[in-house]
Amino acid sequence: MSNTPLLDTVHDPKDIRGMTLEQLEQLAVELRAETVDAVSQTGGHLGAGLGVVELTVALHHVFNTPKDIVIWDVGHQSYPHKILTGRRDRIRTLRKPGGLSGFCKREESVYDPFGAGHSSTSISAALGMAVARDFDKKNHEVVAVIGDGAMSAGMAFEALNNAGSLGSRLIVILNDNDMSIAPPTGAMSAYLARLLSSHPYHKLRDIGKMVAEKFPEPLARLMRKTEHFARDFAMGGTLFEQLGFYYVGPVDGHNLAHLLPVLKNIKNEKDSGPILLHVVTQKGHGYAPAEASDDKYHGVVTFDVSTGTQKKSAAGAPGYTKVFAESLIKEARKDEKIIAITAAMPSGTGLDLFEKAFPDRMFDVGIAEQHAVTFAAGLATQGYKPFCAIYSTFLQRAYDQVVHDVAIQKLPVRFALDRAGLVGADGPTHAGSFDVTYLATLPNFVVMAASDEAELVHMVATCAAYDDGPIALRYPRGEGTGVALPEVGVPLEIGKGRIVREGERVALLSLGTRLQECLKAAAQLEETGISTTVADARFAKPLDEALIRSLMKNHELVITVEENAIGGFGAHVLTFAAQNGLLDGKTQLLPLTLPDQFIEQNTPKAMYDLAGLNAEQIVKNVMEKLAKKPILVKQA
């Protein structure tokens, strides 16, 4: 007998629109259980989705989706939405090759009107759709569901400000679970709930406290509880209404008896402009392990449903993220000027370890990458050594600040770019494919890529010692290669690579962790009689010009290999070679980069096979190039 009999009857949101309140409450119970069971088998984002189960049910019950448009910010809270919108039969393919995306995706369903893998875009997109609706003289609703820390980003407030001034009909639902991936910090946390620190409110609250002290404890306790809700209400009534929104709330996001009539009233109020509904939820709601540990159940691997125990992978080499964090801690013990900064990703970047060691020297600024970069720039002007640890794909959001606030002023901000290259199950939204291109093109920048975890240790030391301008190091997600780690990092000579393997006919010049594949390729080529040199460039900028000259002079074919899109390391090498007459002889130069496409979720190996950057494809490229050219005989 099925454990989800009511959910089994739902194949489309139309199937829930005639349900009673009692049926919808039962549906929510079954939907939560189905979400937990599915994610236990696939891994992925759990806590955020569990927090919006009732909200998801309510939205699809009240609104006529997909005609009425609902946009889920980030999309990692959309798993229950996917189950209710005809994708339940595929929900256990989440984040797997050929399966459902871990985020909303336009190509996947008409119920996903806007795709995103980064936060705080929903209100801007929804406003664009609402204005388009008005131009077309249509009357459907446009709803943006934003929360889980996304309101800490400036873009969300830019959109609110614009929406309030335009006055277009728009519904914004603030899913207030008081959490991003880590507890919110700073003056913007909890969606500006501390706005009530203003003098008039404080004075009124102090009077209330004095009055409450004159009453019996049960009544005083009730008054304190009322004051708490008054703070929430006043927060909305001041900030959001000043921005031009009609504020409703707060509403218990897990109580369908409260949610449904409010949503129906909002839908029926056609004459209003933008409306903000403040819904209070609990991340991980309804599943005890996720409720007890919000951050650990934000993103999970497969786990046991009954206990919540996540499956541990077999012990292997330490991960790059952990090596970075431990190396930075060692450097910080030697230099009190070192400061660590992250944008809502302390555990993802390893800076939670740094925070334990130096709680006063780690700053989590929230989902605010632009602020993080300029904040670091400010620190650098005062002689501090800020390490800005941000995923490669997230730093893209702060490119203007990288250029104007750091590079032009030649400030020594250290950028640690985690998740460089292809990232597996998170797919194209999280792939660090472009950072070498967008950083190495900037004057005054030093750009490094670690080929293994030992090199990463030395590069952290290099960053700590470098004060002549901005410097960046990139490293991938996952385990290292298992090489022995140095006890102490030693600063590298800026712009100098290294020869890892000596050969004569072919040279493979690698930037980053494709070095291991280059060594495998060299071994395979050696078996066919093709002597191969392997070099680790270490630096995309400045280039090791002497190394490039030597490789071009002494080899028949030079191939550059990088985990980055076109316009990166290979392009810089090719430009240098062309400008210095190194292509005028008989030596061929071939750059191998990520292809000009977004590569969908898969295993990292399969993704790099598709990209043509594993040993087999490198060997194939060598063979094809040599087949087109006669073998050169060295003159005595």
SULFENKA-V750901 format. One record per backbone hydrogen bond with DSSP energy under -0.5 kcal/mol. CO is the residue of the C=O (numbers start at 1). NH is the residue of the N-H. Records with the same first field share a line. If there is no record, write none. Layout:
BEGIN
CO=NH, NH
END
This chain:
BEGIN
4=8
6=9
7=10
9=11
12=15
13=16, 17
14=17
16=19
20=24
21=25
22=26
23=27
24=28
25=29
26=30
27=31
28=32
29=33
30=34
31=35
32=36
33=37
34=38
35=39
36=40
37=41
38=41, 42
39=43
40=303
44=300
46=50
47=51, 284
48=52
49=52
50=53
52=56
53=57
54=58
55=59
56=60
57=61
58=62
59=63
63=65
64=67, 68
69=143
70=72, 113
71=73, 145
73=75
75=78
78=82
79=83
80=84
81=85
82=85, 87
83=86, 88
87=90
88=91
90=93, 100
91=94
93=96
96=99
100=95
104=116
105=108, 109
109=112
111=113
118=74
121=125
122=126
123=127
124=128
125=129
126=130
127=131
128=132
129=133
130=134
131=135
132=136
133=138
134=137
141=69
142=171
143=71
144=146, 173
145=73
146=175
147=150
149=152
150=153
153=156, 157
154=158
155=159
156=160
157=161
158=162
159=163
160=164
161=165
162=166
163=167
170=172, 275
171=144, 173
172=174, 277
173=146, 175
174=176, 279
175=148, 177
176=281
178=184
182=180
186=189
188=191, 192
189=192, 193
190=193
192=195
193=196
194=197
195=198
198=202
199=203
200=204
201=205
202=206
203=207
204=208
205=209
206=210
207=211
208=212
209=213
211=214
212=215
216=220
217=221
218=222
219=223
220=224
221=225
222=226
223=227
224=228
225=229
226=230
227=231
228=232
229=233
230=234
231=235
232=236
233=237
234=238
235=239, 240
236=241
238=242
239=243
240=245
241=244
245=247
246=276
248=278
251=253, 280
252=255
254=256
255=258, 259
256=260
258=262
259=263
260=264
261=265
262=266
263=267
264=268
265=269
268=270
269=272
274=246
275=172, 277
276=248, 278
277=174, 279
278=250, 251
279=176, 281
280=253
282=285
284=287
287=290, 291
288=292
289=293
293=297
295=298, 299
297=46, 47
298=46
300=44
302=311
303=305
304=308
309=304
318=480
319=323
320=324
321=325
322=326
323=327
324=328
325=329
326=330
327=331
328=332
329=333
330=334
331=334, 335
335=338
337=385
339=387
340=363
341=389
342=344, 365
345=349
346=350, 351, 352
350=353, 354
351=355
352=356
353=357
354=358
358=361
359=362
361=340
363=342, 365
366=368
368=372
369=373
370=374
371=375
372=376
373=377
374=378
375=379
376=380
377=381
378=382
379=382, 384
380=383
384=386
385=339
386=388, 414
387=341, 389
388=390, 416
390=418
391=394, 395
392=396
394=397
395=398
396=399
398=402
399=403
400=404
401=405, 406
402=407
403=408
406=410, 411
407=410
411=413
413=415, 471
414=388, 416
415=417, 473
416=390, 418
417=475
418=392
419=432
421=432
423=426
424=427
426=429
427=430
428=431
431=433
432=421
433=565
434=438
435=439
436=440
437=441
439=442
442=445
446=472
447=540, 541
448=474
449=512
452=456
453=457
454=458
455=459
456=460
457=461
458=462
459=463
460=464
461=465
462=466
463=466
465=467
470=446
471=415
472=448
473=417
474=450
475=420
478=320
493=496
495=497
498=500, 536
501=534
505=556, 557
506=533
507=509, 559
508=510, 535
509=561
510=537
511=563
512=515
513=516
514=518
515=519
516=520
517=521
518=522
519=523
520=524
521=525
522=526
523=527
524=528
525=528, 530
526=529
529=531
531=505, 506
533=508
534=500, 501
535=510, 537
536=498
537=539
538=449
541=447
543=545
544=548
545=549
546=550
547=551
548=552
549=553
550=554
551=555
556=588
557=507
558=590
559=509
560=592
561=511
562=564
564=594
565=568
568=572
569=573
570=574
571=575
572=576
573=577
574=578
575=579
576=580
577=582, 583
578=581
581=584
588=558
590=560
591=593
592=562
595=597
597=599
598=600
601=98
603=607
604=608
605=609
606=610
607=611
608=612, 613, 614
609=612
614=617, 618
615=619
616=620
617=621
618=622
619=623
620=624
621=625
622=626
623=627
624=628
625=628
626=629
632=634
END
